[in-house]
Amino acid sequence: MMRSYLLLISCLIALLIAPIPNTRAATTPFAATECNKDADAPTDRTVECGTMTLPLYADGTKPGTVELPIMIVRSAAKTDRLPLFLLQGGPGGDTIDTFQYLVKKTNSTLPSDRDLVFFEQRGTTNAKPSLNCPEIHDQMITLLNKKVSHPEQLQFNKTAWQACRDRLSKEGIDLAAFNSQRNADDVAAIAKALNYPQIDLYGVSYGTLLAQHVVKRHPTLVRALILDSVVPMHQNVNLWYRNSGNQAIQNGFADCAMDNACAQDYPDIQNEYIALVKKLNAQPLMLDLHDHVSGNTYPSLIDGDSLASFVFQMHYDEELVTYLPMLIHQISRGNYTTFTTLASFFVFEDSMSEGMQASTICSEEVLSEASDYQLPASSLLPIRLEDVAFDVADEAQWCAIAAVPQLDASVNQPFQSVVPTLVYSGRYDPITPVQFGDAVLQGLPNGQHIMFARTAHGSFVSNACAGKIGAGFLENPQSTWIALTAICDNTEKATFATSQTIRQTTFLYQLLQGVPSALPWLYLIIAISSLLATIFVIRPVKMLFKIIRGISTPLMVQQLHWAEMVSSVCALSVVSYLSYIAIDSSLNVDGYGIIFGVSTAYTALPLLLYSLPLVIVVLGYATFRLYKIPQITDAEPQTKLSAIVTWQTYTYAIMILLSCVVLLIVLAFNGIYGG
């Protein structure tokens, strides 16, 4: 018995003196991989893609890892400049897809004189593990054709988010590890693994909040900081969105009224918008929205609230703001084609990781009451008390299901730092207003705040002037506000799309995207083009045949041949030039112009378009002159053969003429000639 006690005591002593196992997971080096072939990676600079595995908790308090995809776009030339790390918004948004597009686009504002490093934040769609919730996206699609009350919407949201949360729990994912502090530690770990003792840092939207956490937790890492469309640590963005959205939309309407061309085409556009929202709430539309990923088309109920939400979303992009008066004017007059084309992208976009968004926001923000919401003193659209109550209830159940612990109170304290910081705000920004930039600046003794008169959400990555100022700041972070604003004019207002700048039609874009309603027109144009092209094969063969047989060609037939040739050349030139415009725009992906129509910058287009009716008239006249077909007789074989050839010429000319006319009708019906 004594022996058993001694053995037990020995085991206890062994356990006490044994080393405690280290649960901390090590950071793995950058593991190079091939860049996604389907991705739009830059081709004019060296690009390195790979992954890095990081500990779930940098302090090793709990086991586990995350795997984050990384892309490094190397400097265009050898340089000793610090790399620029870029942080995406959301929280939960895709990073690599967004920033590689912004690097590659023509006239990119991102610097080429330094390495650019961007990575998928933990929990986002392409990271491992992913906190993406397809359950929420699928639920949204099922409700597109329904009018849903607030209580019903709350229940639908609860069911979908709970289903996602339950699945993530079954997969063993610890949502408490996905927040701004853990994200900030990832930035430092990646910089260390890539042998960057110091970096320059850019953040947009939520990326600005994450950047503040990076500086706070790793104060020696960042040399220079750009906060673009800033989210203050001590402000809850969700409480301000009605105020900031209303402010941004009013700014756009006011600028349109001050722009002569915009005011002429869209007089009183603000009241037109208000009346349209009211009308659609009373009489909703049922429109077909096309999902370009799945290829499916869904009937969707569009009421005034849906339109208002869509207009709010458009204000995230400064270029879309310039098309807004044109779009509202179209919808007011019953033309919904452009709206459905553009709305489809917003509705079916599914890159946001809802789980990561929930875990981040719910761990950092304190639950709100209705009285906490900052409402505009003078709102364009009425704000109903039940709408605010819905926001409060939805946030509460969202965070209740997320069930993540609150971070310490320091995450909601004003940001303070001596790091040289450039703060950007856009006048059309619907979610992070100029006031936020001013608020953050209070804690930045070496900070500067610049407001751009024509930008929206994310000035540095979309506006040439903002890009130049940002490059100047990164070159010398000690530059003064006066020196930076002297680089270019940050007060320049927007130029709106009008009848003077664009021919309104979604025809080309729908053809490119394979929208079902556009495919019959595409097939018809292909058939017409094929028929017109035959003239350059059939005509030479017939001429050779006639030379061999010694058949003379009457002057009238020669004139008809020339009319056919000119008509075919003109019609094929129109089709070719429109194809060039479409392909050129889609390859450059520099703007939304092709969604709305054809830019008047394509100066050759009017000449081709209005030449087509003229040559049709000439061809019709030449064909009409040949209506007296010689009688076929048995008298002279040569005469008979000539008559047959003439008859074939006449019928062929009729086919060419009809093809040109049909092409003209197709183009006119689809708005290429305006309308």
TORPATI-85395 format. One record per residue (C-alpha): residue number from 0; x, y, z. Coordinates in nm, 3 decimals, padded with zeros to 5 digits. Each point is the difference from the previous one (the first is absolute). Example, Ala and Ser with C-alpha at 12.3 -4.5 7.8 and 13.67 -1.06 7.14 Angstrom:
<recs>
i, u, v, w
0, 01.230, -00.450, 00.780
1, 00.137, 00.344, -00.066
</recs>
This chain:
<recs>
i, u, v, w
0, 00.000, 00.000, 00.000
1, 00.284, 00.237, 00.092
2, 00.161, -00.082, -00.335
3, -00.314, 00.114, -00.184
4, -00.001, 00.333, 00.185
5, 00.367, 00.053, -00.082
6, -00.068, -00.070, -00.366
7, -00.291, 00.247, -00.003
8, 00.212, 00.270, 00.167
9, 00.282, -00.059, -00.251
10, -00.241, 00.046, -00.291
11, -00.135, 00.323, 00.146
12, 00.352, 00.138, 00.050
13, 00.087, -00.095, -00.359
14, -00.304, 00.186, -00.129
15, 00.084, 00.309, 00.204
16, 00.361, 00.024, -00.118
17, -00.071, -00.096, -00.364
18, 00.010, 00.291, -00.251
19, -00.340, 00.137, -00.099
20, -00.055, -00.069, -00.371
21, 00.008, 00.315, -00.217
22, -00.329, 00.046, -00.182
23, 00.135, 00.289, -00.206
24, 00.002, -00.077, -00.371
25, 00.303, 00.123, -00.193
26, -00.026, 00.236, -00.294
27, 00.099, -00.177, -00.320
28, 00.208, 00.177, -00.266
29, -00.163, 00.141, -00.312
30, -00.089, -00.304, -00.212
31, 00.006, 00.100, -00.366
32, -00.283, -00.123, -00.221
33, -00.116, 00.070, -00.352
34, -00.223, 00.303, -00.030
35, -00.360, -00.086, -00.074
36, -00.025, -00.026, -00.378
37, -00.356, 00.129, 00.014
38, 00.114, 00.305, 00.198
39, 00.077, 00.335, -00.157
40, 00.359, 00.025, 00.122
41, 00.219, 00.282, -00.137
42, 00.209, -00.103, -00.301
43, 00.245, 00.291, -00.024
44, 00.158, -00.061, 00.341
45, 00.142, -00.300, 00.180
46, -00.272, -00.158, 00.211
47, 00.057, -00.259, 00.271
48, -00.289, -00.198, 00.146
49, 00.002, -00.231, 00.294
50, -00.139, -00.080, 00.343
51, 00.114, 00.036, 00.357
52, -00.117, -00.198, 00.301
53, -00.030, 00.202, 00.319
54, -00.100, -00.090, 00.357
55, -00.364, 00.042, 00.086
56, 00.112, 00.201, 00.304
57, 00.336, 00.179, -00.029
58, 00.057, -00.033, 00.375
59, -00.046, -00.376, -00.016
60, -00.281, -00.007, 00.255
61, -00.195, -00.244, -00.216
62, 00.100, -00.244, -00.272
63, -00.093, 00.024, -00.365
64, 00.107, 00.176, -00.318
65, -00.131, 00.208, -00.288
66, 00.124, -00.015, -00.359
67, 00.001, 00.332, -00.186
68, 00.054, 00.046, -00.375
69, 00.251, 00.276, -00.079
70, 00.091, 00.192, -00.316
71, 00.313, 00.210, -00.041
72, 00.019, 00.233, -00.299
73, 00.366, 00.092, -00.035
74, 00.122, 00.349, -00.077
75, 00.028, 00.082, -00.370
76, 00.369, 00.078, 00.056
77, 00.251, -00.089, 00.268
78, -00.060, 00.220, 00.302
79, 00.085, 00.039, 00.367
80, -00.341, 00.147, 00.083
81, -00.204, -00.167, 00.269
82, -00.278, -00.234, -00.114
83, -00.357, 00.127, 00.013
84, -00.237, -00.239, 00.176
85, -00.364, 00.045, -00.105
86, -00.291, -00.086, 00.229
87, -00.348, -00.063, -00.142
88, -00.333, 00.100, 00.151
89, -00.317, -00.178, 00.102
90, 00.082, -00.145, 00.241
91, -00.007, -00.318, -00.201
92, 00.074, 00.125, -00.350
93, 00.223, -00.169, -00.257
94, 00.344, 00.161, -00.014
95, 00.198, -00.158, -00.281
96, -00.276, 00.014, -00.262
97, -00.059, 00.367, 00.082
98, 00.355, 00.128, 00.014
99, 00.142, -00.199, -00.291
100, -00.272, 00.154, -00.216
101, 00.090, 00.346, 00.130
102, 00.369, -00.059, -00.076
103, -00.063, -00.128, -00.351
104, -00.262, 00.249, -00.119
105, 00.108, 00.263, -00.246
106, 00.115, 00.319, 00.174
107, 00.020, -00.178, 00.335
108, 00.054, 00.239, 00.288
109, 00.196, -00.254, 00.207
110, 00.377, 00.065, 00.008
111, 00.229, -00.198, -00.227
112, 00.323, 00.107, 00.171
113, -00.028, -00.239, 00.294
114, -00.116, -00.351, 00.083
115, -00.372, -00.035, 00.067
116, -00.104, -00.268, 00.247
117, -00.358, -00.107, 00.060
118, -00.151, -00.306, 00.159
119, -00.335, -00.156, 00.082
120, -00.091, 00.084, 00.358
121, -00.080, -00.289, 00.229
122, -00.354, -00.133, -00.033
123, -00.060, 00.154, -00.341
124, -00.134, -00.201, -00.292
125, 00.332, -00.123, -00.142
126, 00.183, -00.048, 00.330
127, 00.005, -00.326, 00.198
128, -00.214, -00.039, 00.195
129, -00.260, 00.213, -00.174
130, -00.290, 00.153, 00.189
131, -00.199, 00.061, -00.318
132, -00.374, -00.070, 00.028
133, -00.159, -00.125, -00.324
134, -00.313, -00.063, 00.208
135, -00.056, 00.376, 00.022
136, 00.055, 00.055, -00.373
137, -00.235, -00.286, -00.091
138, -00.268, 00.140, 00.230
139, 00.029, 00.341, -00.162
140, -00.065, -00.151, -00.343
141, -00.316, -00.176, 00.119
142, -00.142, 00.334, 00.118
143, 00.070, 00.202, -00.315
144, -00.356, -00.022, -00.130
145, -00.172, 00.053, 00.336
146, -00.110, 00.301, 00.202
147, 00.126, -00.079, 00.350
148, -00.096, 00.183, 00.318
149, 00.254, 00.091, 00.267
150, -00.107, -00.280, 00.239
151, 00.016, -00.253, -00.284
152, 00.341, 00.128, -00.109
153, 00.132, -00.029, 00.355
154, -00.110, -00.363, 00.013
155, 00.151, -00.079, -00.341
156, 00.328, 00.164, 00.102
157, 00.004, -00.190, 00.327
158, -00.062, -00.336, -00.168
159, 00.269, 00.046, -00.265
160, 00.268, 00.137, 00.234
161, -00.075, -00.265, 00.264
162, 00.039, -00.273, -00.263
163, 00.339, 00.141, -00.098
164, 00.109, 00.042, 00.362
165, -00.098, -00.358, 00.082
166, 00.197, -00.130, -00.298
167, 00.309, 00.199, 00.098
168, -00.025, -00.135, 00.355
169, -00.025, -00.359, -00.126
170, 00.314, 00.063, -00.205
171, 00.178, 00.091, 00.324
172, 00.060, 00.364, -00.095
173, 00.064, 00.232, 00.294
174, -00.168, 00.328, -00.100
175, 00.163, 00.176, 00.295
176, 00.331, -00.016, -00.190
177, -00.129, 00.217, -00.287
178, 00.016, 00.367, 00.089
179, 00.203, 00.315, -00.059
180, 00.266, -00.080, 00.260
181, 00.071, -00.343, -00.145
182, -00.002, 00.152, -00.349
183, 00.251, 00.264, 00.109
184, 00.234, -00.269, 00.134
185, -00.022, -00.175, -00.339
186, 00.126, 00.316, -00.174
187, 00.305, 00.012, 00.229
188, 00.064, -00.374, -00.043
189, -00.013, 00.021, -00.379
190, 00.234, 00.300, -00.007
191, 00.247, -00.185, 00.222
192, -00.018, -00.319, -00.206
193, 00.066, 00.201, -00.320
194, 00.302, 00.168, 00.167
195, -00.153, 00.347, 00.013
196, 00.106, 00.158, 00.331
197, -00.208, 00.305, -00.088
198, -00.283, 00.069, -00.246
199, -00.223, 00.274, -00.135
200, -00.366, -00.078, 00.057
201, -00.317, 00.084, -00.191
202, -00.351, -00.081, 00.118
203, -00.338, 00.069, -00.157
204, -00.334, -00.011, 00.185
205, 00.024, -00.276, 00.264
206, 00.364, -00.026, -00.109
207, 00.055, 00.338, 00.166
208, -00.133, -00.137, 00.330
209, 00.227, -00.302, -00.036
210, 00.294, 00.229, -00.079
211, -00.061, 00.190, 00.324
212, 00.015, -00.330, 00.188
213, 00.326, -00.089, -00.177
214, 00.163, 00.327, 00.106
215, -00.135, -00.032, 00.353
216, 00.117, -00.359, 00.052
217, 00.325, 00.027, -00.198
218, 00.105, 00.365, 00.034
219, 00.344, -00.030, -00.165
220, -00.115, -00.191, -00.309
221, -00.160, 00.281, -00.202
222, 00.201, 00.291, -00.142
223, -00.282, 00.180, -00.185
224, -00.377, -00.056, 00.012
225, -00.280, 00.081, -00.247
226, -00.355, -00.024, 00.137
227, -00.244, 00.017, -00.292
228, -00.371, 00.037, 00.086
229, 00.082, -00.035, 00.365
230, -00.192, -00.192, 00.266
231, 00.084, 00.154, 00.340
232, 00.067, -00.245, 00.281
233, -00.237, 00.196, 00.225
234, -00.291, 00.021, -00.247
235, -00.253, -00.265, -00.110
236, -00.045, 00.044, -00.375
237, -00.340, -00.169, 00.006
238, -00.140, 00.281, 00.212
239, 00.088, 00.259, -00.261
240, -00.092, -00.158, -00.333
241, -00.339, 00.173, -00.037
242, 00.161, 00.337, 00.065
243, 00.308, -00.052, -00.216
244, -00.199, -00.162, -00.282
245, -00.248, 00.285, -00.010
246, 00.285, 00.251, 00.000
247, 00.184, -00.173, -00.287
248, -00.311, -00.027, -00.220
249, -00.091, 00.364, 00.056
250, 00.355, 00.100, -00.094
251, -00.031, -00.186, -00.330
252, -00.332, 00.159, -00.089
253, 00.131, 00.346, 00.094
254, 00.304, -00.046, -00.225
255, -00.221, -00.115, -00.289
256, -00.207, 00.317, 00.039
257, 00.320, 00.207, -00.023
258, 00.119, -00.186, -00.312
259, -00.155, 00.162, -00.310
260, -00.024, -00.316, -00.210
261, -00.136, -00.209, 00.290
262, -00.252, 00.266, 00.097
263, -00.116, 00.027, -00.361
264, -00.052, -00.375, -00.048
265, -00.131, -00.073, 00.349
266, -00.167, 00.312, 00.141
267, -00.116, -00.029, 00.360
268, 00.152, -00.348, 00.029
269, -00.025, -00.001, 00.380
270, -00.378, 00.038, 00.000
271, -00.023, -00.248, -00.287
272, 00.180, -00.255, 00.219
273, -00.224, 00.067, 00.302
274, -00.314, -00.035, -00.215
275, 00.134, -00.323, -00.155
276, 00.064, -00.162, 00.339
277, -00.350, 00.094, 00.115
278, -00.155, -00.135, -00.321
279, 00.186, -00.332, 00.017
280, -00.099, -00.051, 00.365
281, -00.361, 00.041, -00.107
282, 00.035, -00.203, -00.321
283, 00.302, -00.236, 00.011
284, 00.148, -00.144, -00.318
285, 00.077, -00.364, -00.076
286, 00.323, -00.003, -00.203
287, 00.228, -00.283, -00.112
288, 00.350, 00.005, 00.150
289, 00.265, -00.220, -00.161
290, 00.265, -00.179, 00.206
291, 00.308, -00.007, -00.224
292, 00.167, -00.269, 00.212
293, -00.276, -00.261, 00.003
294, -00.160, 00.113, -00.325
295, -00.342, 00.008, 00.168
296, -00.253, 00.280, -00.029
297, -00.220, 00.087, 00.297
298, -00.320, 00.208, 00.007
299, 00.066, 00.266, 00.262
300, -00.232, 00.242, 00.176
301, 00.133, 00.355, -00.017
302, -00.169, 00.255, 00.223
303, 00.106, 00.346, 00.108
304, 00.198, -00.129, 00.298
305, 00.190, -00.238, -00.231
306, 00.086, 00.288, -00.232
307, 00.111, 00.218, 00.293
308, 00.227, -00.280, 00.122
309, 00.141, -00.038, -00.351
310, 00.068, 00.375, -00.028
311, 00.178, -00.016, 00.337
312, 00.222, -00.282, -00.129
313, 00.078, 00.192, -00.319
314, 00.156, 00.274, 00.211
315, 00.284, -00.230, 00.099
316, 00.147, 00.062, -00.347
317, 00.076, 00.349, -00.124
318, -00.050, -00.098, -00.364
319, -00.343, -00.149, 00.064
320, -00.103, 00.325, 00.167
321, 00.052, 00.179, -00.332
322, -00.248, -00.238, -00.168
323, -00.265, 00.023, 00.271
324, -00.204, 00.292, -00.144
325, -00.013, -00.177, -00.338
326, -00.115, -00.323, 00.165
327, -00.272, 00.165, 00.210
328, -00.125, 00.183, -00.308
329, -00.018, -00.328, -00.194
330, -00.193, -00.180, 00.273
331, -00.241, 00.292, 00.038
332, -00.087, -00.038, -00.367
333, -00.053, -00.375, 00.013
334, 00.340, -00.102, -00.141
335, 00.128, -00.269, 00.239
336, 00.261, -00.173, -00.217
337, 00.307, 00.176, 00.138
338, -00.129, -00.030, 00.354
339, -00.055, -00.377, -00.020
340, 00.340, -00.047, -00.163
341, 00.182, 00.191, 00.273
342, -00.217, -00.116, 00.290
343, 00.078, -00.363, -00.085
344, 00.362, 00.055, 00.100
345, -00.091, 00.147, 00.336
346, -00.263, -00.260, 00.085
347, 00.195, -00.313, -00.090
348, 00.342, 00.112, 00.123
349, 00.102, -00.258, 00.261
350, 00.364, 00.067, 00.089
351, -00.071, 00.126, 00.353
352, 00.062, -00.241, 00.286
353, -00.301, 00.056, 00.224
354, 00.137, -00.208, 00.286
355, 00.325, 00.194, 00.013
356, -00.198, 00.325, -00.010
357, -00.216, -00.111, 00.292
358, 00.287, -00.126, 00.215
359, 00.197, 00.321, -00.055
360, -00.278, 00.252, 00.054
361, -00.170, -00.180, 00.286
362, 00.326, -00.036, 00.195
363, 00.084, 00.368, -00.038
364, -00.322, 00.203, 00.000
365, -00.239, 00.050, 00.288
366, -00.363, -00.084, -00.079
367, -00.200, 00.310, -00.091
368, -00.334, 00.145, 00.095
369, -00.229, 00.189, -00.238
370, 00.099, 00.327, 00.169
371, 00.366, -00.059, -00.091
372, -00.066, 00.034, -00.375
373, 00.115, 00.325, -00.157
374, -00.287, 00.108, -00.227
375, 00.015, 00.289, -00.249
376, -00.165, 00.326, 00.099
377, -00.146, 00.027, -00.350
378, -00.042, -00.330, -00.182
379, -00.076, -00.040, -00.370
380, -00.215, -00.303, 00.076
381, -00.218, -00.057, 00.307
382, 00.164, -00.203, 00.277
383, -00.252, -00.227, 00.168
384, 00.036, -00.093, 00.365
385, -00.059, -00.365, -00.089
386, 00.305, 00.009, -00.231
387, 00.227, 00.108, 00.284
388, -00.162, -00.257, 00.233
389, 00.074, -00.267, -00.262
390, 00.368, 00.100, -00.008
391, 00.024, -00.025, 00.378
392, -00.175, -00.340, 00.015
393, 00.199, -00.143, -00.291
394, 00.334, 00.099, 00.154
395, -00.102, -00.146, 00.336
396, -00.098, -00.341, -00.138
397, 00.298, 00.000, -00.235
398, 00.245, 00.039, 00.289
399, -00.197, -00.233, 00.226
400, 00.044, -00.278, -00.256
401, 00.367, 00.088, -00.060
402, 00.059, -00.042, 00.376
403, 00.355, 00.136, -00.004
404, 00.159, 00.157, 00.309
405, 00.040, 00.377, 00.015
406, 00.352, 00.136, -00.040
407, 00.132, 00.231, 00.269
408, -00.122, 00.360, 00.016
409, 00.319, 00.135, -00.163
410, -00.131, -00.098, -00.344
411, -00.258, 00.278, 00.028
412, 00.238, 00.272, 00.113
413, 00.107, 00.279, -00.240
414, 00.307, -00.091, -00.206
415, 00.320, 00.178, 00.095
416, 00.329, -00.032, -00.184
417, 00.307, 00.204, -00.100
418, 00.040, -00.198, -00.326
419, -00.025, 00.241, -00.297
420, -00.354, -00.056, -00.128
421, -00.193, 00.115, -00.305
422, -00.378, -00.015, 00.042
423, -00.226, -00.001, -00.309
424, -00.371, 00.079, -00.018
425, -00.232, 00.012, -00.301
426, -00.289, 00.242, -00.037
427, -00.228, -00.271, -00.145
428, 00.091, -00.266, 00.258
429, -00.327, -00.143, 00.140
430, 00.147, -00.190, 00.294
431, 00.315, 00.175, 00.132
432, -00.070, 00.372, -00.015
433, 00.244, 00.291, 00.020
434, -00.083, 00.036, 00.370
435, 00.167, -00.335, 00.066
436, 00.325, 00.126, -00.150
437, -00.013, 00.307, 00.219
438, -00.068, -00.216, 00.307
439, 00.299, -00.230, -00.059
440, 00.229, 00.293, -00.070
441, -00.040, 00.117, 00.362
442, 00.234, -00.275, 00.120
443, 00.260, 00.041, -00.277
444, 00.251, 00.279, 00.067
445, 00.179, -00.098, -00.323
446, -00.322, -00.053, -00.194
447, -00.157, 00.184, -00.295
448, -00.356, -00.025, -00.127
449, -00.091, 00.061, -00.365
450, -00.355, -00.002, -00.133
451, -00.046, -00.066, -00.373
452, -00.297, 00.176, -00.156
453, -00.076, -00.265, -00.262
454, 00.090, -00.328, 00.171
455, -00.209, -00.250, 00.192
456, 00.110, -00.302, 00.205
457, 00.370, -00.064, -00.057
458, 00.164, 00.305, -00.157
459, 00.359, -00.125, -00.029
460, -00.090, -00.301, -00.213
461, -00.245, 00.177, -00.232
462, 00.100, 00.362, -00.049
463, 00.307, 00.117, -00.192
464, 00.053, 00.306, 00.218
465, -00.030, -00.203, 00.320
466, 00.249, -00.249, -00.142
467, 00.255, 00.272, -00.074
468, -00.037, 00.155, 00.345
469, 00.034, -00.344, 00.161
470, 00.317, -00.071, -00.200
471, 00.142, 00.336, 00.106
472, -00.078, -00.076, 00.363
473, 00.163, -00.344, -00.013
474, 00.308, 00.156, -00.159
475, 00.021, 00.251, 00.286
476, -00.236, -00.065, 00.294
477, 00.109, 00.332, 00.153
478, -00.154, 00.195, -00.292
479, -00.230, 00.280, 00.107
480, -00.368, 00.022, -00.091
481, 00.077, 00.300, -00.221
482, 00.272, -00.189, -00.189
483, -00.224, -00.303, -00.054
484, -00.308, 00.189, -00.119
485, 00.220, 00.199, -00.238
486, 00.066, -00.323, -00.195
487, -00.350, 00.006, -00.155
488, -00.346, 00.147, 00.045
489, -00.189, -00.196, 00.265
490, -00.295, 00.244, -00.025
491, -00.090, -00.095, -00.358
492, -00.367, -00.097, -00.031
493, -00.142, -00.300, -00.183
494, -00.098, 00.002, -00.368
495, -00.334, -00.174, -00.042
496, -00.102, -00.231, -00.283
497, -00.244, 00.172, -00.235
498, -00.123, -00.023, -00.358
499, 00.312, 00.198, -00.094
500, 00.234, -00.267, 00.135
501, -00.175, -00.332, -00.063
502, -00.245, -00.174, -00.232
503, -00.227, -00.186, 00.238
504, -00.028, -00.373, -00.066
505, 00.088, -00.318, 00.192
506, 00.001, -00.197, -00.324
507, 00.375, -00.063, -00.033
508, 00.048, -00.087, 00.364
509, -00.290, -00.245, 00.004
510, 00.140, -00.171, -00.308
511, 00.340, -00.034, 00.168
512, -00.153, -00.143, 00.317
513, -00.227, -00.243, -00.183
514, -00.319, 00.136, 00.152
515, -00.275, -00.232, -00.134
516, -00.216, 00.281, -00.139
517, 00.297, 00.128, -00.204
518, 00.099, -00.333, -00.157
519, -00.261, 00.001, -00.282
520, 00.131, 00.340, -00.109
521, 00.353, -00.136, 00.007
522, -00.094, -00.299, -00.216
523, -00.180, 00.229, -00.243
524, 00.300, 00.230, -00.030
525, 00.229, -00.299, -00.058
526, -00.232, -00.126, -00.276
527, -00.015, 00.344, -00.163
528, 00.377, 00.043, 00.020
529, 00.056, -00.344, -00.152
530, -00.232, 00.080, -00.290
531, 00.162, 00.338, -00.060
532, 00.346, -00.157, 00.011
533, -00.090, -00.242, -00.280
534, 00.007, 00.284, -00.250
535, 00.379, 00.007, 00.029
536, 00.009, -00.367, -00.094
537, -00.291, -00.045, -00.240
538, 00.053, 00.321, -00.198
539, 00.364, -00.075, -00.102
540, -00.094, -00.358, -00.092
541, -00.291, 00.120, -00.217
542, 00.221, 00.258, -00.170
543, 00.256, -00.269, -00.078
544, -00.274, -00.224, -00.139
545, -00.127, 00.278, -00.225
546, 00.348, 00.078, -00.129
547, 00.059, -00.366, -00.084
548, -00.337, -00.027, -00.175
549, 00.041, 00.334, -00.172
550, -00.318, 00.146, 00.149
551, -00.018, 00.377, -00.011
552, -00.126, 00.192, 00.303
553, -00.253, 00.278, -00.069
554, 00.079, 00.339, 00.150
555, -00.309, -00.019, 00.222
556, 00.119, -00.333, 00.145
557, 00.348, 00.144, 00.061
558, -00.155, 00.290, 00.192
559, -00.203, -00.245, 00.208
560, 00.315, -00.198, 00.076
561, 00.167, 00.314, 00.131
562, -00.305, 00.086, 00.208
563, 00.002, -00.349, 00.150
564, 00.370, 00.020, 00.081
565, -00.027, 00.342, 00.164
566, -00.307, -00.103, 00.200
567, 00.167, -00.317, 00.126
568, 00.319, 00.185, 00.091
569, -00.198, 00.264, 00.190
570, -00.219, -00.253, 00.187
571, 00.294, -00.224, 00.091
572, 00.197, 00.305, 00.113
573, -00.281, 00.098, 00.237
574, -00.007, -00.352, 00.148
575, 00.380, -00.017, 00.023
576, 00.029, 00.341, 00.163
577, -00.269, -00.079, 00.256
578, 00.180, -00.328, 00.073
579, 00.324, 00.192, 00.049
580, -00.169, 00.240, 00.242
581, -00.148, -00.287, 00.198
582, 00.319, -00.206, 00.011
583, 00.219, 00.300, 00.073
584, -00.219, 00.107, 00.291
585, -00.033, -00.350, 00.143
586, 00.373, -00.070, -00.016
587, 00.098, 00.327, 00.162
588, -00.281, -00.031, 00.257
589, 00.058, 00.364, 00.080
590, -00.354, 00.110, 00.049
591, -00.371, -00.045, -00.018
592, -00.044, 00.190, -00.326
593, -00.073, -00.306, -00.209
594, -00.279, -00.101, 00.240
595, -00.176, 00.330, -00.068
596, 00.084, 00.039, -00.366
597, 00.264, 00.106, -00.250
598, 00.225, 00.294, 00.080
599, -00.008, 00.290, -00.245
600, 00.380, -00.015, 00.024
601, -00.022, -00.264, -00.274
602, -00.020, 00.271, -00.264
603, -00.012, -00.232, -00.300
604, -00.323, -00.162, 00.115
605, -00.244, 00.275, -00.108
606, 00.159, 00.008, -00.346
607, -00.044, -00.376, -00.039
608, -00.349, -00.007, 00.148
609, -00.139, 00.274, -00.221
610, 00.183, -00.126, -00.308
611, -00.192, -00.326, 00.025
612, -00.346, 00.150, -00.078
613, 00.157, 00.196, -00.288
614, 00.155, -00.304, -00.167
615, -00.325, -00.192, 00.051
616, -00.177, 00.270, -00.202
617, 00.265, -00.021, -00.273
618, -00.018, -00.381, -00.010
619, -00.380, 00.014, -00.008
620, 00.006, 00.243, -00.292
621, 00.249, -00.213, -00.196
622, -00.206, -00.312, 00.067
623, -00.322, 00.172, -00.108
624, 00.158, 00.103, -00.333
625, 00.062, -00.364, -00.078
626, -00.361, -00.109, 00.053
627, -00.057, -00.055, -00.375
628, 00.152, -00.342, -00.042
629, 00.063, -00.101, -00.364
630, -00.229, -00.277, -00.119
631, 00.159, -00.338, -00.019
632, -00.035, -00.135, -00.353
633, 00.139, -00.284, -00.202
634, 00.120, 00.231, -00.280
635, 00.352, 00.070, 00.114
636, 00.171, -00.217, 00.261
637, 00.228, 00.291, 00.086
638, -00.298, 00.229, 00.060
639, -00.165, -00.264, 00.211
640, 00.314, -00.045, 00.209
641, 00.033, 00.376, 00.045
642, -00.362, 00.019, 00.115
643, 00.056, -00.276, 00.256
644, 00.309, 00.178, 00.134
645, -00.194, 00.327, 00.019
646, -00.286, -00.169, 00.186
647, 00.246, -00.154, 00.249
648, 00.158, 00.342, 00.052
649, -00.342, 00.153, 00.065
650, -00.106, -00.261, 00.257
651, 00.338, 00.011, 00.172
652, -00.022, 00.380, 00.019
653, -00.343, -00.034, 00.162
654, 00.149, -00.227, 00.269
655, 00.285, 00.245, 00.068
656, -00.245, 00.289, 00.013
657, -00.233, -00.179, 00.243
658, 00.296, -00.100, 00.220
659, 00.117, 00.360, 00.027
660, -00.354, 00.116, 00.079
661, -00.042, -00.265, 00.271
662, 00.336, 00.098, 00.150
663, -00.111, 00.362, 00.006
664, -00.324, -00.099, 00.178
665, 00.190, -00.212, 00.257
666, 00.236, 00.285, 00.084
667, -00.279, 00.257, 00.018
668, -00.221, -00.224, 00.215
669, 00.283, -00.054, 00.247
670, 00.077, 00.368, 00.037
671, 00.328, 00.027, -00.191
672, -00.144, 00.299, -00.185
673, -00.097, 00.160, 00.331
674, -00.307, -00.012, 00.222
</recs>
